Amino acid sequence: MFSLIRHNPYREMANFEREADRLFNRFLGRMPRWWDEESQATVFEPSFNVFEDGDNVVVEAEVPGLKKDDLKLQLSDDRLTLRGEVRQESEKKERNYHLKEMRYGSFERSVRLPYDVVADKAQAELKDGVLRVTLPKSDQAKQKVRQIQVKAA
């Protein structure tokens, strides 16, 4: 006796896509998602800059139009997570849109920090649509950076 297995290439492609997404998320962190498949609308996600400034790690996020009450920050181990929501203006029926590109929706974005930081001394400031989070490096992180002298032969 034998069983008949029906080949479904669409299911295989969907499985492949899920596995590729899982691998990218595991090794690169969460990738930005610009398209919400359910509502078929663009979703807002802030862009990040992460850099060193002396003894601090600085994370900047573009959050135009948001107020401080719209944002939530969380630091857990080596990840800084930013959550928020861009609210859509109530749609007016009399408007006949020819182009609608403004993004909206709730978002969550995390970034892995390059060094251990002192969470108790973290500061966040929102100015001109840019959230700037300053995180002092821990004493251990400061000691890990060493200069290596280059000698000429």
C-alpha positions in Angstrom: 0.0 0.0 0.0 1.3 3.5 -0.7 0.1 7.0 0.0 -0.3 9.8 -2.5 1.4 13.1 -1.5 0.4 16.1 -3.3 3.2 18.6 -4.2 2.4 22.2 -3.3 5.1 24.6 -4.4 3.4 27.6 -2.8 3.5 26.0 0.6 7.2 25.2 0.1 7.9 28.8 -0.9 6.1 30.1 2.2 8.1 27.7 4.4 11.3 28.9 2.7 10.3 32.5 3.3 9.6 31.9 7.0 12.9 30.1 7.4 14.8 32.9 5.6 13.1 35.5 7.8 14.0 33.6 10.9 17.6 33.4 9.9 17.9 37.1 9.1 16.2 38.0 12.3 18.5 35.7 14.3 21.7 37.0 12.8 20.9 40.6 11.9 18.2 41.5 14.4 14.8 42.6 13.4 14.6 43.9 9.9 12.5 47.0 9.2 9.0 46.2 7.9 7.7 48.9 5.6 4.6 47.2 4.4 1.7 45.9 6.5 0.2 43.1 4.6 -3.1 43.1 6.5 -4.1 46.7 5.9 -1.9 47.0 2.7 -0.5 50.3 4.0 2.9 51.6 4.8 3.9 51.3 8.5 6.2 53.8 10.2 9.5 52.5 11.5 12.2 54.9 12.8 15.7 54.9 11.4 18.5 54.5 13.9 22.1 55.8 14.2 24.3 54.2 16.9 27.7 55.7 17.6 30.3 56.3 20.3 30.8 59.7 21.8 33.7 59.5 24.3 32.6 57.3 27.2 29.0 57.0 25.9 27.1 55.0 23.4 24.5 57.2 21.7 21.4 56.0 19.9 19.5 58.4 17.7 16.1 57.6 16.3 14.1 59.7 13.8 10.6 60.1 15.2 9.1 63.0 13.3 5.8 64.3 14.7 5.9 62.2 17.9 5.7 63.6 21.4 7.6 62.2 24.4 4.3 60.6 25.7 4.1 58.6 22.4 7.4 56.8 23.1 8.5 54.1 25.4 12.2 53.0 25.9 13.4 49.8 27.5 16.9 48.6 28.1 17.3 44.9 28.6 20.8 43.2 28.7 22.5 44.5 25.5 19.3 45.7 23.7 17.6 49.0 23.6 14.0 48.8 22.5 11.9 51.8 21.3 8.1 51.4 21.1 5.6 54.0 20.0 2.7 54.8 17.8 2.1 57.2 15.0 -1.6 58.0 14.9 -3.3 58.4 11.6 -5.4 61.5 11.2 -9.1 60.5 11.1 -9.9 60.0 7.4 -12.4 62.5 6.0 -14.9 61.1 3.6 -14.9 64.2 1.4 -11.2 63.9 0.6 -10.3 62.3 -2.8 -6.7 61.2 -2.3 -4.4 61.1 -5.4 -1.4 60.1 -3.3 -1.2 58.9 0.3 2.3 58.1 1.6 2.2 59.2 5.2 3.0 56.2 7.4 1.2 55.3 10.6 0.7 52.6 13.1 2.4 51.2 16.2 6.0 50.2 16.0 8.7 48.4 18.0 12.4 48.6 17.1 15.4 47.1 18.9 19.1 47.7 18.5 21.9 45.7 20.0 24.4 47.9 21.9 28.1 47.5 21.1 29.1 47.8 24.8 27.8 47.2 28.3 26.2 50.3 29.6 25.2 51.8 33.0 21.4 51.7 32.7 20.8 53.9 35.7 22.6 56.8 34.1 20.9 56.7 30.7 19.4 59.9 29.4 16.9 60.5 26.6 16.0 63.7 24.9 13.5 64.4 22.1 14.3 67.5 20.0 13.2 68.4 16.5 11.9 64.9 15.7 15.1 63.1 16.8 15.2 61.0 20.0 18.7 60.9 21.4 19.5 58.3 24.0 22.9 58.7 25.7 24.1 55.6 27.5 27.3 55.7 29.6 29.7 52.8 29.0 30.3 50.6 32.0 33.8 50.6 33.5 34.4 47.1 32.1 33.5 48.3 28.6 35.9 51.2 28.9 38.7 48.9 29.8 38.1 46.5 26.9 39.1 49.1 24.4 42.9 49.0 24.0 45.2 50.9 21.6 47.8 48.7 19.8 51.1 50.3 19.0 52.2 49.8 15.3 55.9 49.4 14.9 57.8 49.9 11.6 60.1 47.1 10.6 
